[in-house]
Amino acid sequence: MFQIGDVEIKNRVVVAPMAGISNSAFRLTVKEFGAGLVCCEMISDKGIAYRNKKTIDMLYIDEKRKTT
Ligand SMILES: Cc1cc2nc3c(=O)[nH]c(=O)nc-3n(C[C@H](O)[C@H](O)[C@H](O)COP(=O)(O)O)c2cc1C
C-alpha cells in the first residue's frame, strides 16, 4: 500500500496513461483485475476550454468506482 496525500492506494500496480485505450471502461476493467491506481490519457486543456464534446467526454469518471 502507498499514499498520495491522504489517498491510500491499495497496491503498487499503476496503469500508465495510454491514448485511445485508457477510457472509463478500460479503467474499470483493470481495477477489477486488481490495479491499485489507474489514470486516463492526457487531456488537452484547449479542448476543455473550447468545450469540445469529445474532450469533455474523456473527463468522465464513474463516481461509484472512484475509491474501490
Ligand atoms: C498504446 C499506448 C498509448 C500511450 N499513450 C500515452 C499517452 O497518451 N500519454 C502518455 O503520457 N503516455 C502514453 N503512453 C506511454 C505509457 O504511459 C508508458 O509510459 C509507456 O508504455 C512505458 O511504460 P512501461 O515502462 O511500464 O512499459 C502510451 C503507451 C502505449 C503503449
PDB file of the backbone (N, CA, C, O) and the ligand in Angstrom, with CONECT records:
HET    LIG  A 101      31
ATOM      1  N   MET A   1       0.839  -1.191   0.000  1.00  0.00           N
ATOM      2  CA  MET A   1       0.000   0.000   0.000  1.00  0.00           C
ATOM      3  C   MET A   1       0.886   1.257   0.000  1.00  0.00           C
ATOM      4  O   MET A   1       1.977   1.239   0.569  1.00  0.00           O
ATOM      5  N   PHE A   2       0.426   2.344  -0.632  1.00  0.00           N
ATOM      6  CA  PHE A   2       1.114   3.619  -0.520  1.00  0.00           C
ATOM      7  C   PHE A   2       0.081   4.742  -0.528  1.00  0.00           C
ATOM      8  O   PHE A   2      -1.109   4.511  -0.743  1.00  0.00           O
ATOM      9  N   GLN A   3       0.556   5.950  -0.293  1.00  0.00           N
ATOM     10  CA  GLN A   3      -0.355   7.079  -0.186  1.00  0.00           C
ATOM     11  C   GLN A   3       0.046   8.207  -1.108  1.00  0.00           C
ATOM     12  O   GLN A   3       1.236   8.448  -1.310  1.00  0.00           O
ATOM     13  N   ILE A   4      -0.921   8.898  -1.668  1.00  0.00           N
ATOM     14  CA  ILE A   4      -0.686  10.173  -2.360  1.00  0.00           C
ATOM     15  C   ILE A   4      -1.540  11.179  -1.603  1.00  0.00           C
ATOM     16  O   ILE A   4      -2.768  11.147  -1.686  1.00  0.00           O
ATOM     17  N   GLY A   5      -0.885  12.076  -0.859  1.00  0.00           N
ATOM     18  CA  GLY A   5      -1.638  12.959   0.029  1.00  0.00           C
ATOM     19  C   GLY A   5      -2.350  12.108   1.064  1.00  0.00           C
ATOM     20  O   GLY A   5      -1.730  11.289   1.742  1.00  0.00           O
ATOM     21  N   ASP A   6      -3.656  12.308   1.182  1.00  0.00           N
ATOM     22  CA  ASP A   6      -4.405  11.500   2.154  1.00  0.00           C
ATOM     23  C   ASP A   6      -5.150  10.347   1.476  1.00  0.00           C
ATOM     24  O   ASP A   6      -6.012   9.718   2.090  1.00  0.00           O
ATOM     25  N   VAL A   7      -4.817  10.070   0.206  1.00  0.00           N
ATOM     26  CA  VAL A   7      -5.473   8.974  -0.514  1.00  0.00           C
ATOM     27  C   VAL A   7      -4.600   7.722  -0.432  1.00  0.00           C
ATOM     28  O   VAL A   7      -3.437   7.734  -0.834  1.00  0.00           O
ATOM     29  N   GLU A   8      -5.184   6.637   0.099  1.00  0.00           N
ATOM     30  CA  GLU A   8      -4.444   5.378   0.202  1.00  0.00           C
ATOM     31  C   GLU A   8      -4.646   4.550  -1.058  1.00  0.00           C
ATOM     32  O   GLU A   8      -5.780   4.344  -1.491  1.00  0.00           O
ATOM     33  N   ILE A   9      -3.549   4.075  -1.649  1.00  0.00           N
ATOM     34  CA  ILE A   9      -3.594   3.238  -2.850  1.00  0.00           C
ATOM     35  C   ILE A   9      -3.271   1.813  -2.400  1.00  0.00           C
ATOM     36  O   ILE A   9      -2.252   1.577  -1.752  1.00  0.00           O
ATOM     37  N   LYS A  10      -4.146   0.864  -2.749  1.00  0.00           N
ATOM     38  CA  LYS A  10      -4.064  -0.463  -2.113  1.00  0.00           C
ATOM     39  C   LYS A  10      -2.857  -1.302  -2.542  1.00  0.00           C
ATOM     40  O   LYS A  10      -2.454  -2.207  -1.811  1.00  0.00           O
ATOM     41  N   ASN A  11      -2.280  -1.023  -3.702  1.00  0.00           N
ATOM     42  CA  ASN A  11      -1.065  -1.736  -4.107  1.00  0.00           C
ATOM     43  C   ASN A  11      -0.275  -0.878  -5.097  1.00  0.00           C
ATOM     44  O   ASN A  11      -0.699   0.218  -5.462  1.00  0.00           O
ATOM     45  N   ARG A  12       0.900  -1.402  -5.533  1.00  0.00           N
ATOM     46  CA  ARG A  12       1.777  -0.589  -6.376  1.00  0.00           C
ATOM     47  C   ARG A  12       1.601  -0.828  -7.872  1.00  0.00           C
ATOM     48  O   ARG A  12       2.442  -0.430  -8.679  1.00  0.00           O
ATOM     49  N   VAL A  13       0.495  -1.484  -8.232  1.00  0.00           N
ATOM     50  CA  VAL A  13       0.215  -1.674  -9.661  1.00  0.00           C
ATOM     51  C   VAL A  13      -0.467  -0.403 -10.188  1.00  0.00           C
ATOM     52  O   VAL A  13      -1.624  -0.126  -9.871  1.00  0.00           O
ATOM     53  N   VAL A  14       0.274   0.361 -10.997  1.00  0.00           N
ATOM     54  CA  VAL A  14      -0.231   1.626 -11.540  1.00  0.00           C
ATOM     55  C   VAL A  14      -0.304   1.491 -13.062  1.00  0.00           C
ATOM     56  O   VAL A  14       0.699   1.208 -13.716  1.00  0.00           O
ATOM     57  N   VAL A  15      -1.485   1.695 -13.611  1.00  0.00           N
ATOM     58  CA  VAL A  15      -1.663   1.561 -15.060  1.00  0.00           C
ATOM     59  C   VAL A  15      -1.344   2.894 -15.727  1.00  0.00           C
ATOM     60  O   VAL A  15      -1.933   3.922 -15.394  1.00  0.00           O
ATOM     61  N   ALA A  16      -0.401   2.867 -16.679  1.00  0.00           N
ATOM     62  CA  ALA A  16       0.073   4.084 -17.340  1.00  0.00           C
ATOM     63  C   ALA A  16      -1.013   4.686 -18.231  1.00  0.00           C
ATOM     64  O   ALA A  16      -1.908   3.982 -18.698  1.00  0.00           O
ATOM     65  N   PRO A  17      -0.921   5.997 -18.460  1.00  0.00           N
ATOM     66  CA  PRO A  17      -1.864   6.626 -19.399  1.00  0.00           C
ATOM     67  C   PRO A  17      -1.586   6.143 -20.823  1.00  0.00           C
ATOM     68  O   PRO A  17      -0.439   6.125 -21.268  1.00  0.00           O
ATOM     69  N   MET A  18      -2.654   5.751 -21.535  1.00  0.00           N
ATOM     70  CA  MET A  18      -2.495   5.283 -22.918  1.00  0.00           C
ATOM     71  C   MET A  18      -3.572   5.904 -23.788  1.00  0.00           C
ATOM     72  O   MET A  18      -4.756   5.592 -23.654  1.00  0.00           O
ATOM     73  N   ALA A  19      -3.148   6.785 -24.680  1.00  0.00           N
ATOM     74  CA  ALA A  19      -4.082   7.484 -25.563  1.00  0.00           C
ATOM     75  C   ALA A  19      -4.918   6.483 -26.356  1.00  0.00           C
ATOM     76  O   ALA A  19      -4.382   5.548 -26.951  1.00  0.00           O
ATOM     77  N   GLY A  20      -6.228   6.687 -26.358  1.00  0.00           N
ATOM     78  CA  GLY A  20      -7.134   5.839 -27.133  1.00  0.00           C
ATOM     79  C   GLY A  20      -7.435   4.501 -26.480  1.00  0.00           C
ATOM     80  O   GLY A  20      -8.200   3.710 -27.031  1.00  0.00           O
ATOM     81  N   ILE A  21      -6.852   4.229 -25.321  1.00  0.00           N
ATOM     82  CA  ILE A  21      -7.047   2.942 -24.661  1.00  0.00           C
ATOM     83  C   ILE A  21      -7.612   3.112 -23.252  1.00  0.00           C
ATOM     84  O   ILE A  21      -8.570   2.434 -22.878  1.00  0.00           O
ATOM     85  N   SER A  22      -7.017   4.019 -22.469  1.00  0.00           N
ATOM     86  CA  SER A  22      -7.378   4.090 -21.047  1.00  0.00           C
ATOM     87  C   SER A  22      -8.654   4.919 -20.812  1.00  0.00           C
ATOM     88  O   SER A  22      -8.647   5.907 -20.077  1.00  0.00           O
ATOM     89  N   ASN A  23      -9.746   4.484 -21.460  1.00  0.00           N
ATOM     90  CA  ASN A  23     -11.038   5.148 -21.232  1.00  0.00           C
ATOM     91  C   ASN A  23     -11.687   4.585 -19.958  1.00  0.00           C
ATOM     92  O   ASN A  23     -11.118   3.713 -19.301  1.00  0.00           O
ATOM     93  N   SER A  24     -12.865   5.082 -19.621  1.00  0.00           N
ATOM     94  CA  SER A  24     -13.515   4.699 -18.366  1.00  0.00           C
ATOM     95  C   SER A  24     -13.733   3.180 -18.268  1.00  0.00           C
ATOM     96  O   SER A  24     -13.477   2.591 -17.218  1.00  0.00           O
ATOM     97  N   ALA A  25     -14.203   2.542 -19.352  1.00  0.00           N
ATOM     98  CA  ALA A  25     -14.471   1.096 -19.328  1.00  0.00           C
ATOM     99  C   ALA A  25     -13.175   0.315 -19.091  1.00  0.00           C
ATOM    100  O   ALA A  25     -13.153  -0.646 -18.321  1.00  0.00           O
ATOM    101  N   PHE A  26     -12.100   0.737 -19.760  1.00  0.00           N
ATOM    102  CA  PHE A  26     -10.803   0.074 -19.574  1.00  0.00           C
ATOM    103  C   PHE A  26     -10.327   0.219 -18.133  1.00  0.00           C
ATOM    104  O   PHE A  26      -9.843  -0.737 -17.527  1.00  0.00           O
ATOM    105  N   ARG A  27     -10.472   1.434 -17.590  1.00  0.00           N
ATOM    106  CA  ARG A  27     -10.009   1.685 -16.213  1.00  0.00           C
ATOM    107  C   ARG A  27     -10.784   0.829 -15.212  1.00  0.00           C
ATOM    108  O   ARG A  27     -10.203   0.281 -14.275  1.00  0.00           O
ATOM    109  N   LEU A  28     -12.106   0.716 -15.416  1.00  0.00           N
ATOM    110  CA  LEU A  28     -12.902  -0.139 -14.530  1.00  0.00           C
ATOM    111  C   LEU A  28     -12.452  -1.588 -14.631  1.00  0.00           C
ATOM    112  O   LEU A  28     -12.345  -2.283 -13.621  1.00  0.00           O
ATOM    113  N   THR A  29     -12.188  -2.044 -15.851  1.00  0.00           N
ATOM    114  CA  THR A  29     -11.787  -3.441 -16.059  1.00  0.00           C
ATOM    115  C   THR A  29     -10.466  -3.738 -15.358  1.00  0.00           C
ATOM    116  O   THR A  29     -10.355  -4.742 -14.654  1.00  0.00           O
ATOM    117  N   VAL A  30      -9.457  -2.872 -15.542  1.00  0.00           N
ATOM    118  CA  VAL A  30      -8.160  -3.168 -14.920  1.00  0.00           C
ATOM    119  C   VAL A  30      -8.239  -3.041 -13.392  1.00  0.00           C
ATOM    120  O   VAL A  30      -7.489  -3.705 -12.676  1.00  0.00           O
ATOM    121  N   LYS A  31      -9.144  -2.192 -12.894  1.00  0.00           N
ATOM    122  CA  LYS A  31      -9.336  -2.139 -11.437  1.00  0.00           C
ATOM    123  C   LYS A  31      -9.950  -3.441 -10.937  1.00  0.00           C
ATOM    124  O   LYS A  31      -9.579  -3.945  -9.877  1.00  0.00           O
ATOM    125  N   GLU A  32     -10.891  -3.981 -11.707  1.00  0.00           N
ATOM    126  CA  GLU A  32     -11.485  -5.263 -11.322  1.00  0.00           C
ATOM    127  C   GLU A  32     -10.444  -6.379 -11.320  1.00  0.00           C
ATOM    128  O   GLU A  32     -10.559  -7.343 -10.563  1.00  0.00           O
ATOM    129  N   PHE A  33      -9.421  -6.242 -12.179  1.00  0.00           N
ATOM    130  CA  PHE A  33      -8.343  -7.238 -12.200  1.00  0.00           C
ATOM    131  C   PHE A  33      -7.286  -6.943 -11.138  1.00  0.00           C
ATOM    132  O   PHE A  33      -6.302  -7.675 -11.033  1.00  0.00           O
ATOM    133  N   GLY A  34      -7.475  -5.866 -10.336  1.00  0.00           N
ATOM    134  CA  GLY A  34      -6.626  -5.650  -9.171  1.00  0.00           C
ATOM    135  C   GLY A  34      -5.683  -4.462  -9.196  1.00  0.00           C
ATOM    136  O   GLY A  34      -4.928  -4.273  -8.243  1.00  0.00           O
ATOM    137  N   ALA A  35      -5.696  -3.655 -10.247  1.00  0.00           N
ATOM    138  CA  ALA A  35      -4.789  -2.495 -10.283  1.00  0.00           C
ATOM    139  C   ALA A  35      -5.072  -1.567  -9.100  1.00  0.00           C
ATOM    140  O   ALA A  35      -6.226  -1.352  -8.728  1.00  0.00           O
ATOM    141  N   GLY A  36      -3.999  -1.022  -8.515  1.00  0.00           N
ATOM    142  CA  GLY A  36      -4.161  -0.107  -7.384  1.00  0.00           C
ATOM    143  C   GLY A  36      -4.534   1.290  -7.824  1.00  0.00           C
ATOM    144  O   GLY A  36      -5.301   1.978  -7.151  1.00  0.00           O
ATOM    145  N   LEU A  37      -3.986   1.713  -8.962  1.00  0.00           N
ATOM    146  CA  LEU A  37      -4.211   3.091  -9.433  1.00  0.00           C
ATOM    147  C   LEU A  37      -4.294   3.090 -10.951  1.00  0.00           C
ATOM    148  O   LEU A  37      -3.459   2.494 -11.631  1.00  0.00           O
ATOM    149  N   VAL A  38      -5.298   3.755 -11.464  1.00  0.00           N
ATOM    150  CA  VAL A  38      -5.443   3.878 -12.923  1.00  0.00           C
ATOM    151  C   VAL A  38      -5.561   5.354 -13.271  1.00  0.00           C
ATOM    152  O   VAL A  38      -5.940   6.169 -12.429  1.00  0.00           O
ATOM    153  N   CYS A  39      -5.241   5.693 -14.499  1.00  0.00           N
ATOM    154  CA  CYS A  39      -5.428   7.082 -14.911  1.00  0.00           C
ATOM    155  C   CYS A  39      -5.872   7.130 -16.362  1.00  0.00           C
ATOM    156  O   CYS A  39      -5.696   6.176 -17.120  1.00  0.00           O
ATOM    157  N   CYS A  40      -6.445   8.253 -16.722  1.00  0.00           N
ATOM    158  CA  CYS A  40      -6.878   8.428 -18.107  1.00  0.00           C
ATOM    159  C   CYS A  40      -5.703   8.966 -18.923  1.00  0.00           C
ATOM    160  O   CYS A  40      -4.654   9.308 -18.377  1.00  0.00           O
ATOM    161  N   GLU A  41      -5.899   9.033 -20.228  1.00  0.00           N
ATOM    162  CA  GLU A  41      -4.852   9.612 -21.067  1.00  0.00           C
ATOM    163  C   GLU A  41      -4.765  11.123 -20.803  1.00  0.00           C
ATOM    164  O   GLU A  41      -5.661  11.706 -20.193  1.00  0.00           O
ATOM    165  N   MET A  42      -3.690  11.740 -21.264  1.00  0.00           N
ATOM    166  CA  MET A  42      -3.552  13.178 -21.117  1.00  0.00           C
ATOM    167  C   MET A  42      -4.655  13.872 -21.930  1.00  0.00           C
ATOM    168  O   MET A  42      -4.931  13.495 -23.069  1.00  0.00           O
ATOM    169  N   ILE A  43      -5.271  14.876 -21.335  1.00  0.00           N
ATOM    170  CA  ILE A  43      -6.410  15.543 -21.980  1.00  0.00           C
ATOM    171  C   ILE A  43      -6.059  17.002 -22.263  1.00  0.00           C
ATOM    172  O   ILE A  43      -5.551  17.716 -21.398  1.00  0.00           O
ATOM    173  N   SER A  44      -6.341  17.426 -23.490  1.00  0.00           N
ATOM    174  CA  SER A  44      -5.991  18.766 -23.944  1.00  0.00           C
ATOM    175  C   SER A  44      -6.750  19.855 -23.180  1.00  0.00           C
ATOM    176  O   SER A  44      -7.979  19.834 -23.112  1.00  0.00           O
ATOM    177  N   ASP A  45      -6.000  20.810 -22.603  1.00  0.00           N
ATOM    178  CA  ASP A  45      -6.661  21.933 -21.921  1.00  0.00           C
ATOM    179  C   ASP A  45      -7.393  22.809 -22.931  1.00  0.00           C
ATOM    180  O   ASP A  45      -8.417  23.410 -22.607  1.00  0.00           O
ATOM    181  N   LYS A  46      -6.871  22.882 -24.156  1.00  0.00           N
ATOM    182  CA  LYS A  46      -7.561  23.686 -25.191  1.00  0.00           C
ATOM    183  C   LYS A  46      -8.913  23.062 -25.514  1.00  0.00           C
ATOM    184  O   LYS A  46      -9.907  23.767 -25.689  1.00  0.00           O
ATOM    185  N   GLY A  47      -8.941  21.721 -25.591  1.00  0.00           N
ATOM    186  CA  GLY A  47     -10.205  21.017 -25.853  1.00  0.00           C
ATOM    187  C   GLY A  47     -11.237  21.318 -24.782  1.00  0.00           C
ATOM    188  O   GLY A  47     -12.421  21.485 -25.077  1.00  0.00           O
ATOM    189  N   ILE A  48     -10.779  21.387 -23.524  1.00  0.00           N
ATOM    190  CA  ILE A  48     -11.690  21.698 -22.412  1.00  0.00           C
ATOM    191  C   ILE A  48     -12.162  23.154 -22.524  1.00  0.00           C
ATOM    192  O   ILE A  48     -13.351  23.446 -22.393  1.00  0.00           O
ATOM    193  N   ALA A  49     -11.205  24.064 -22.768  1.00  0.00           N
ATOM    194  CA  ALA A  49     -11.539  25.492 -22.859  1.00  0.00           C
ATOM    195  C   ALA A  49     -12.559  25.752 -23.974  1.00  0.00           C
ATOM    196  O   ALA A  49     -13.442  26.598 -23.834  1.00  0.00           O
ATOM    197  N   TYR A  50     -12.422  25.001 -25.098  1.00  0.00           N
ATOM    198  CA  TYR A  50     -13.351  25.188 -26.225  1.00  0.00           C
ATOM    199  C   TYR A  50     -14.596  24.317 -26.092  1.00  0.00           C
ATOM    200  O   TYR A  50     -15.432  24.277 -26.995  1.00  0.00           O
ATOM    201  N   ARG A  51     -14.719  23.601 -24.932  1.00  0.00           N
ATOM    202  CA  ARG A  51     -15.890  22.748 -24.668  1.00  0.00           C
ATOM    203  C   ARG A  51     -16.114  21.723 -25.786  1.00  0.00           C
ATOM    204  O   ARG A  51     -17.248  21.437 -26.171  1.00  0.00           O
ATOM    205  N   ASN A  52     -15.005  21.181 -26.294  1.00  0.00           N
ATOM    206  CA  ASN A  52     -15.103  20.148 -27.327  1.00  0.00           C
ATOM    207  C   ASN A  52     -15.749  18.904 -26.733  1.00  0.00           C
ATOM    208  O   ASN A  52     -15.280  18.393 -25.716  1.00  0.00           O
ATOM    209  N   LYS A  53     -16.833  18.403 -27.357  1.00  0.00           N
ATOM    210  CA  LYS A  53     -17.593  17.298 -26.763  1.00  0.00           C
ATOM    211  C   LYS A  53     -16.729  16.051 -26.550  1.00  0.00           C
ATOM    212  O   LYS A  53     -16.801  15.414 -25.499  1.00  0.00           O
ATOM    213  N   LYS A  54     -15.917  15.709 -27.546  1.00  0.00           N
ATOM    214  CA  LYS A  54     -15.074  14.510 -27.437  1.00  0.00           C
ATOM    215  C   LYS A  54     -14.105  14.649 -26.246  1.00  0.00           C
ATOM    216  O   LYS A  54     -13.858  13.693 -25.511  1.00  0.00           O
ATOM    217  N   THR A  55     -13.571  15.857 -26.082  1.00  0.00           N
ATOM    218  CA  THR A  55     -12.650  16.108 -24.963  1.00  0.00           C
ATOM    219  C   THR A  55     -13.387  16.029 -23.634  1.00  0.00           C
ATOM    220  O   THR A  55     -12.905  15.393 -22.697  1.00  0.00           O
ATOM    221  N   ILE A  56     -14.553  16.668 -23.542  1.00  0.00           N
ATOM    222  CA  ILE A  56     -15.340  16.668 -22.297  1.00  0.00           C
ATOM    223  C   ILE A  56     -15.722  15.229 -21.928  1.00  0.00           C
ATOM    224  O   ILE A  56     -15.677  14.849 -20.758  1.00  0.00           O
ATOM    225  N   ASP A  57     -16.101  14.429 -22.945  1.00  0.00           N
ATOM    226  CA  ASP A  57     -16.465  13.026 -22.682  1.00  0.00           C
ATOM    227  C   ASP A  57     -15.293  12.254 -22.068  1.00  0.00           C
ATOM    228  O   ASP A  57     -15.504  11.333 -21.279  1.00  0.00           O
ATOM    229  N   MET A  58     -14.065  12.625 -22.426  1.00  0.00           N
ATOM    230  CA  MET A  58     -12.885  11.934 -21.905  1.00  0.00           C
ATOM    231  C   MET A  58     -12.667  12.198 -20.414  1.00  0.00           C
ATOM    232  O   MET A  58     -11.905  11.481 -19.764  1.00  0.00           O
ATOM    233  N   LEU A  59     -13.332  13.223 -19.868  1.00  0.00           N
ATOM    234  CA  LEU A  59     -13.178  13.559 -18.449  1.00  0.00           C
ATOM    235  C   LEU A  59     -14.078  12.707 -17.552  1.00  0.00           C
ATOM    236  O   LEU A  59     -14.028  12.822 -16.327  1.00  0.00           O
ATOM    237  N   TYR A  60     -14.903  11.850 -18.170  1.00  0.00           N
ATOM    238  CA  TYR A  60     -15.877  11.081 -17.392  1.00  0.00           C
ATOM    239  C   TYR A  60     -15.195  10.174 -16.359  1.00  0.00           C
ATOM    240  O   TYR A  60     -14.259   9.439 -16.672  1.00  0.00           O
ATOM    241  N   ILE A  61     -15.693  10.250 -15.128  1.00  0.00           N
ATOM    242  CA  ILE A  61     -15.240   9.355 -14.053  1.00  0.00           C
ATOM    243  C   ILE A  61     -16.471   8.702 -13.456  1.00  0.00           C
ATOM    244  O   ILE A  61     -17.424   9.391 -13.094  1.00  0.00           O
ATOM    245  N   ASP A  62     -16.465   7.374 -13.348  1.00  0.00           N
ATOM    246  CA  ASP A  62     -17.574   6.651 -12.744  1.00  0.00           C
ATOM    247  C   ASP A  62     -17.492   6.847 -11.228  1.00  0.00           C
ATOM    248  O   ASP A  62     -16.658   6.228 -10.567  1.00  0.00           O
ATOM    249  N   GLU A  63     -18.345   7.698 -10.683  1.00  0.00           N
ATOM    250  CA  GLU A  63     -18.285   8.063  -9.264  1.00  0.00           C
ATOM    251  C   GLU A  63     -18.411   6.849  -8.343  1.00  0.00           C
ATOM    252  O   GLU A  63     -17.811   6.813  -7.269  1.00  0.00           O
ATOM    253  N   LYS A  64     -19.201   5.846  -8.774  1.00  0.00           N
ATOM    254  CA  LYS A  64     -19.409   4.660  -7.937  1.00  0.00           C
ATOM    255  C   LYS A  64     -18.102   3.910  -7.702  1.00  0.00           C
ATOM    256  O   LYS A  64     -17.943   3.248  -6.675  1.00  0.00           O
ATOM    257  N   ARG A  65     -17.178   4.006  -8.633  1.00  0.00           N
ATOM    258  CA  ARG A  65     -15.941   3.227  -8.578  1.00  0.00           C
ATOM    259  C   ARG A  65     -14.727   4.065  -8.193  1.00  0.00           C
ATOM    260  O   ARG A  65     -13.597   3.578  -8.246  1.00  0.00           O
ATOM    261  N   LYS A  66     -14.947   5.319  -7.805  1.00  0.00           N
ATOM    262  CA  LYS A  66     -13.847   6.253  -7.577  1.00  0.00           C
ATOM    263  C   LYS A  66     -12.823   5.735  -6.562  1.00  0.00           C
ATOM    264  O   LYS A  66     -11.619   5.878  -6.775  1.00  0.00           O
ATOM    265  N   THR A  67     -13.288   5.135  -5.464  1.00  0.00           N
ATOM    266  CA  THR A  67     -12.357   4.777  -4.389  1.00  0.00           C
ATOM    267  C   THR A  67     -12.165   3.287  -4.215  1.00  0.00           C
ATOM    268  O   THR A  67     -11.501   2.869  -3.266  1.00  0.00           O
ATOM    269  N   THR A  68     -12.736   2.446  -5.116  1.00  0.00           N
ATOM    270  CA  THR A  68     -12.591   1.000  -4.928  1.00  0.00           C
ATOM    271  C   THR A  68     -11.370   0.494  -5.668  1.00  0.00           C
ATOM    272  O   THR A  68     -11.077  -0.701  -5.631  1.00  0.00           O
TER     273      THR A  68
HETATM  274  C1  LIG A 101      -0.772   2.461 -26.777  1.00  0.00           C
HETATM  275  C2  LIG A 101      -0.045   3.405 -25.849  1.00  0.00           C
HETATM  276  C3  LIG A 101      -0.531   4.690 -25.681  1.00  0.00           C
HETATM  277  C4  LIG A 101       0.127   5.588 -24.840  1.00  0.00           C
HETATM  278  N1  LIG A 101      -0.379   6.829 -24.654  1.00  0.00           N
HETATM  279  C5  LIG A 101       0.211   7.683 -23.784  1.00  0.00           C
HETATM  280  C6  LIG A 101      -0.350   8.970 -23.513  1.00  0.00           C
HETATM  281  O1  LIG A 101      -1.387   9.363 -24.053  1.00  0.00           O
HETATM  282  N2  LIG A 101       0.300   9.797 -22.657  1.00  0.00           N
HETATM  283  C7  LIG A 101       1.447   9.416 -22.031  1.00  0.00           C
HETATM  284  O2  LIG A 101       1.983  10.201 -21.252  1.00  0.00           O
HETATM  285  N3  LIG A 101       1.998   8.190 -22.258  1.00  0.00           N
HETATM  286  C8  LIG A 101       1.412   7.332 -23.109  1.00  0.00           C
HETATM  287  N4  LIG A 101       1.949   6.083 -23.334  1.00  0.00           N
HETATM  288  C9  LIG A 101       3.175   5.690 -22.611  1.00  0.00           C
HETATM  289  C10 LIG A 101       2.814   4.887 -21.374  1.00  0.00           C
HETATM  290  O3  LIG A 101       2.086   5.695 -20.448  1.00  0.00           O
HETATM  291  C11 LIG A 101       4.073   4.390 -20.648  1.00  0.00           C
HETATM  292  O4  LIG A 101       4.846   5.470 -20.224  1.00  0.00           O
HETATM  293  C12 LIG A 101       4.903   3.512 -21.527  1.00  0.00           C
HETATM  294  O5  LIG A 101       4.096   2.475 -22.040  1.00  0.00           O
HETATM  295  C13 LIG A 101       6.109   2.902 -20.755  1.00  0.00           C
HETATM  296  O6  LIG A 101       5.625   2.178 -19.648  1.00  0.00           O
HETATM  297  P1  LIG A 101       6.442   0.900 -19.128  1.00  0.00           P
HETATM  298  O7  LIG A 101       7.808   1.384 -18.756  1.00  0.00           O
HETATM  299  O8  LIG A 101       5.666   0.420 -17.918  1.00  0.00           O
HETATM  300  O9  LIG A 101       6.433  -0.085 -20.249  1.00  0.00           O
HETATM  301  C14 LIG A 101       1.317   5.175 -24.164  1.00  0.00           C
HETATM  302  C15 LIG A 101       1.788   3.868 -24.342  1.00  0.00           C
HETATM  303  C16 LIG A 101       1.121   2.997 -25.155  1.00  0.00           C
HETATM  304  C17 LIG A 101       1.665   1.586 -25.314  1.00  0.00           C
CONECT  274  275
CONECT  275  274  276  303
CONECT  276  275  277
CONECT  277  276  278  301
CONECT  278  277  279
CONECT  279  278  280  286
CONECT  280  279  281  282
CONECT  281  280
CONECT  282  280  283
CONECT  283  282  284  285
CONECT  284  283
CONECT  285  283  286
CONECT  286  279  285  287
CONECT  287  286  288  301
CONECT  288  287  289
CONECT  289  288  290  291
CONECT  290  289
CONECT  291  289  292  293
CONECT  292  291
CONECT  293  291  294  295
CONECT  294  293
CONECT  295  293  296
CONECT  296  295  297
CONECT  297  296  298  299  300
CONECT  298  297
CONECT  299  297
CONECT  300  297
CONECT  301  277  287  302
CONECT  302  301  303
CONECT  303  275  302  304
CONECT  304  303
END
